[in-house]
Amino acid sequence: MKKILVSLTAVSICLVACGKEGDFKKAINDKINQNKNDKIACLHIYAGDGLSVSSDNINGVYTGGASLSSTTSTNNGELEKFKAKAAGAYVISQHYDKTGKNLDDFPEKTRNKFVQLDSLTGAGLLTKSTESLVTYGLFGDKKADGFNKYTMYTLTEAGKSTTATAGASYNISANDDAFNNGGRVFCYAHPVVEKIENYTEADRGGNHMANVKYSYKYVDVADWINKPGVKEAFPEIAKTLDNPDKTAKINLFKTNNGWSTDL
């Protein structure tokens, strides 16, 4: 009889603990699903350094890291037509003088942008095209003194399904200034809770809460990350997916509707 009582007690304790851990999992996964920006695995494409993601930022003095002198401009009519065509595209701008010399001050940064965007083009997320506009002197001088070369990367339907405009709500490890500068993210996986590692409960400020440590795994991993050149252009993919420490901590609160990440 004692053995039976001990066994029943152990089963009861297990059911309570297992049930609570299941509630924790649900609360955390609900939070992830409500705000898919949290911890989602994405590639970051930032504006700046010669890359524009808004046609409003394209002008006669916007180049791949090189600031043109104030004595140059493009034909305004041609420029406006190009800006309309480039709306919504990534645009890498490069300026060349009249001898054909590239005046890029930061060629390595520009090269890296090409490598990244070309890999996404090969993966079917972007299409690529180029256009050049002659630059002229200011003050009515129509003598050509060089040209701007614009390389446009336009989202395909497959690309549109993976992207979002980055903003303050994106809680991803990245430079905040780059996010607020109009960068986009290409998302390729999202996490789900795999196991509740441990937790402690306490009453604080009139609320019953639990500090939970959990492990997670990535699911719905996109096939396009395995296309040639993508992982080489974005080493953070392997760093994210192969990270041996996929754990995190979160505070949960007991409410009249169960455990929640919010009061």
C-alpha positions as CSV (number, residue, x, y, z in Angstrom):
1,M,0.0,0.0,0.0
2,K,2.8,2.4,0.9
3,K,4.5,1.7,-2.4
4,I,1.2,2.4,-4.3
5,L,0.8,5.7,-2.4
6,V,4.4,6.8,-3.2
7,S,3.9,5.9,-6.8
8,L,0.6,7.8,-7.0
9,T,2.2,10.9,-5.3
10,A,5.1,10.8,-7.8
11,V,2.7,10.6,-10.7
12,S,0.7,13.5,-9.4
13,I,3.8,15.6,-8.9
14,C,5.0,14.7,-12.4
15,L,1.6,15.6,-13.9
16,V,1.6,19.0,-12.2
17,A,5.2,19.8,-13.2
18,C,4.7,18.5,-16.8
19,G,1.5,20.4,-17.1
20,K,3.1,23.6,-15.9
21,E,6.0,23.2,-18.3
22,G,3.5,22.7,-21.1
23,D,1.8,25.9,-20.1
24,F,5.2,27.7,-20.2
25,K,5.9,26.4,-23.7
26,K,2.5,27.5,-24.9
27,A,2.9,31.0,-23.4
28,I,6.4,31.5,-25.0
29,N,5.4,30.1,-28.4
30,D,2.3,32.3,-28.3
31,K,4.5,35.3,-27.8
32,I,6.8,34.3,-30.7
33,N,3.7,33.8,-33.0
34,Q,2.2,37.2,-31.9
35,N,5.4,39.1,-32.6
36,K,7.3,37.1,-35.3
37,N,10.0,39.8,-35.3
38,D,11.3,38.5,-31.9
39,K,14.3,36.2,-32.4
40,I,13.3,35.4,-36.0
41,A,16.2,34.3,-38.1
42,C,16.7,36.9,-40.9
43,L,19.4,38.3,-43.1
44,H,19.9,42.1,-42.8
45,I,20.3,44.3,-45.8
46,Y,21.1,47.8,-44.7
47,A,20.8,51.1,-46.5
48,G,23.7,53.5,-46.6
49,D,27.3,53.0,-47.9
50,G,26.1,53.4,-51.5
51,L,23.0,51.2,-51.1
52,S,19.5,52.8,-51.3
53,V,16.2,51.0,-50.6
54,S,14.1,54.1,-51.4
55,S,14.1,55.9,-54.7
56,D,13.8,59.2,-52.8
57,N,17.4,58.7,-51.7
58,I,18.7,58.4,-55.3
59,N,20.1,61.6,-56.7
60,G,23.0,63.0,-58.7
61,V,25.3,63.0,-55.7
62,Y,24.5,59.7,-54.1
63,T,27.1,57.1,-55.0
64,G,28.8,54.0,-53.7
65,G,30.5,55.7,-50.8
66,A,31.9,58.6,-52.9
67,S,30.5,62.1,-52.5
68,L,30.5,63.9,-55.8
69,S,31.6,67.5,-55.9
70,S,28.9,70.1,-55.9
71,T,29.8,70.9,-59.5
72,T,28.0,67.8,-60.9
73,S,24.4,66.7,-61.3
74,T,22.4,64.4,-63.5
75,N,19.7,65.4,-66.0
76,N,16.7,66.0,-63.7
77,G,14.2,64.5,-66.2
78,E,16.2,61.4,-66.7
79,L,16.8,61.0,-63.0
80,E,13.1,61.3,-62.1
81,K,12.2,58.6,-64.7
82,F,14.9,56.4,-63.2
83,K,13.7,57.0,-59.7
84,A,10.1,55.9,-60.7
85,K,11.5,52.8,-62.3
86,A,13.7,52.0,-59.2
87,A,10.9,52.5,-56.6
88,G,11.0,49.7,-54.1
89,A,14.3,48.3,-55.4
90,Y,17.7,48.0,-53.8
91,V,20.0,50.3,-55.8
92,I,23.8,50.4,-55.6
93,S,25.0,53.7,-57.0
94,Q,28.6,54.2,-58.4
95,H,30.0,57.3,-59.9
96,Y,32.6,57.4,-62.7
97,D,34.5,60.4,-64.0
98,K,34.7,61.2,-67.7
99,T,37.7,58.9,-68.2
100,G,35.7,55.9,-66.8
101,K,37.5,55.9,-63.4
102,N,35.4,54.6,-60.5
103,L,35.4,57.2,-57.8
104,D,34.1,54.9,-55.1
105,D,35.8,55.8,-51.8
106,F,34.8,52.4,-50.2
107,P,35.2,49.8,-52.9
108,E,35.3,46.9,-50.4
109,K,31.9,47.8,-48.9
110,T,30.4,48.1,-52.3
111,R,31.9,44.8,-53.4
112,N,30.3,43.1,-50.3
113,K,26.9,44.6,-51.2
114,F,27.2,43.1,-54.7
115,V,28.2,39.7,-53.3
116,Q,25.3,39.7,-50.9
117,L,22.6,40.9,-53.4
118,D,24.0,38.7,-56.2
119,S,23.7,35.6,-54.0
120,L,20.0,36.5,-53.3
121,T,19.5,37.0,-57.0
122,G,20.9,33.6,-57.7
123,A,18.5,32.2,-55.0
124,G,15.5,33.6,-56.9
125,L,14.7,36.4,-54.4
126,L,15.8,39.3,-56.6
127,T,16.3,40.3,-60.2
128,K,19.2,42.4,-61.4
129,S,19.4,45.2,-63.9
130,T,21.7,48.2,-64.6
131,E,21.3,51.7,-65.9
132,S,23.6,54.6,-66.4
133,L,22.9,58.4,-66.4
134,V,25.4,61.0,-67.6
135,T,26.4,63.6,-65.1
136,Y,26.8,67.3,-66.1
137,G,28.3,70.4,-64.5
138,L,25.9,72.7,-62.7
139,F,24.9,76.3,-63.6
140,G,23.6,75.3,-67.0
141,D,26.8,73.6,-68.1
142,K,25.7,70.7,-70.3
143,K,29.2,69.3,-70.8
144,A,29.3,65.7,-69.6
145,D,31.9,65.1,-66.9
146,G,31.1,61.4,-66.0
147,F,28.2,59.1,-65.3
148,N,26.4,57.4,-62.5
149,K,25.9,53.6,-62.8
150,Y,22.9,52.3,-61.0
151,T,22.6,48.6,-60.3
152,M,19.0,47.7,-59.4
153,Y,17.9,44.6,-57.5
154,T,14.1,44.2,-57.5
155,L,12.2,41.8,-55.3
156,T,10.6,38.8,-57.0
157,E,7.4,37.3,-55.7
158,A,9.5,34.7,-53.8
159,G,11.6,37.6,-52.4
160,K,8.5,39.5,-51.3
161,S,7.3,36.5,-49.3
162,T,10.4,36.5,-47.2
163,T,11.0,40.2,-46.6
164,A,9.9,42.9,-44.3
165,T,11.0,46.5,-43.7
166,A,13.2,46.6,-40.6
167,G,12.2,49.0,-37.9
168,A,12.3,49.5,-34.1
169,S,10.0,46.5,-33.5
170,Y,12.6,44.1,-34.9
171,N,14.3,42.7,-31.8
172,I,17.2,41.1,-33.7
173,S,20.9,41.5,-33.0
174,A,21.8,44.3,-35.3
175,N,22.8,48.0,-35.4
176,D,19.7,50.1,-34.6
177,D,20.8,52.9,-36.8
178,A,21.0,50.5,-39.8
179,F,17.5,49.3,-39.1
180,N,16.1,52.8,-38.8
181,N,17.8,53.7,-42.0
182,G,15.3,51.7,-44.1
183,G,17.0,48.3,-44.2
184,R,15.2,45.2,-45.1
185,V,15.4,41.7,-43.7
186,F,15.1,38.4,-45.5
187,C,13.7,35.9,-43.0
188,Y,14.5,32.2,-43.4
189,A,13.5,30.4,-40.1
190,H,11.7,31.0,-36.8
191,P,12.1,29.4,-33.4
192,V,9.9,27.2,-31.3
193,V,10.4,26.1,-27.8
194,E,11.9,22.7,-27.6
195,K,12.3,22.2,-23.8
196,I,11.8,24.0,-20.5
197,E,15.3,23.7,-18.9
198,N,14.4,25.1,-15.5
199,Y,12.3,27.7,-13.8
200,T,11.9,29.5,-10.5
201,E,8.7,31.0,-9.2
202,A,8.2,34.0,-6.9
203,D,5.7,36.6,-5.8
204,R,6.8,40.1,-6.7
205,G,4.8,43.4,-6.7
206,G,1.6,41.6,-6.2
207,N,2.2,39.3,-9.2
208,H,3.0,35.6,-9.2
209,M,5.8,35.1,-11.8
210,A,8.2,32.6,-13.1
211,N,11.7,33.1,-14.5
212,V,12.0,30.4,-17.2
213,K,15.0,29.2,-19.0
214,Y,14.2,27.3,-22.2
215,S,15.9,25.8,-25.2
216,Y,14.6,26.3,-28.7
217,K,15.0,25.1,-32.3
218,Y,14.5,26.6,-35.7
219,V,11.7,25.3,-37.9
220,D,10.5,26.1,-41.4
221,V,14.0,26.7,-42.6
222,A,13.9,28.1,-46.1
223,D,15.4,26.1,-49.0
224,W,16.9,29.2,-50.6
225,I,19.6,29.5,-48.0
226,N,21.2,26.4,-49.5
227,K,21.5,28.0,-52.9
228,P,25.0,28.5,-54.2
229,G,26.8,31.5,-52.6
230,V,24.1,32.4,-50.1
231,K,25.8,31.0,-47.0
232,E,29.2,32.3,-48.1
233,A,27.8,35.8,-48.5
234,F,25.9,35.6,-45.2
235,P,28.1,33.6,-42.7
236,E,25.6,34.5,-40.0
237,I,23.2,31.8,-41.3
238,A,25.5,29.0,-40.1
239,K,26.3,30.9,-37.0
240,T,22.6,31.2,-36.1
241,L,21.4,27.7,-37.1
242,D,24.5,25.8,-35.9
243,N,24.8,27.7,-32.6
244,P,25.1,25.0,-29.9
245,D,23.6,27.3,-27.2
246,K,20.0,27.8,-28.3
247,T,18.7,28.8,-24.9
248,A,17.0,32.0,-23.6
249,K,15.3,33.3,-20.5
250,I,12.0,35.0,-20.1
251,N,9.7,36.1,-17.3
252,L,6.1,34.8,-17.3
253,F,3.2,36.0,-15.2
254,K,0.3,34.0,-13.8
255,T,-3.0,35.6,-14.9
256,N,-6.6,34.5,-14.7
257,N,-6.1,33.2,-18.3
258,G,-3.0,31.1,-17.4
259,W,0.6,31.9,-17.9
260,S,1.5,34.9,-20.1
261,T,4.5,37.0,-21.1
262,D,2.3,40.1,-20.4
263,L,0.3,41.2,-17.4
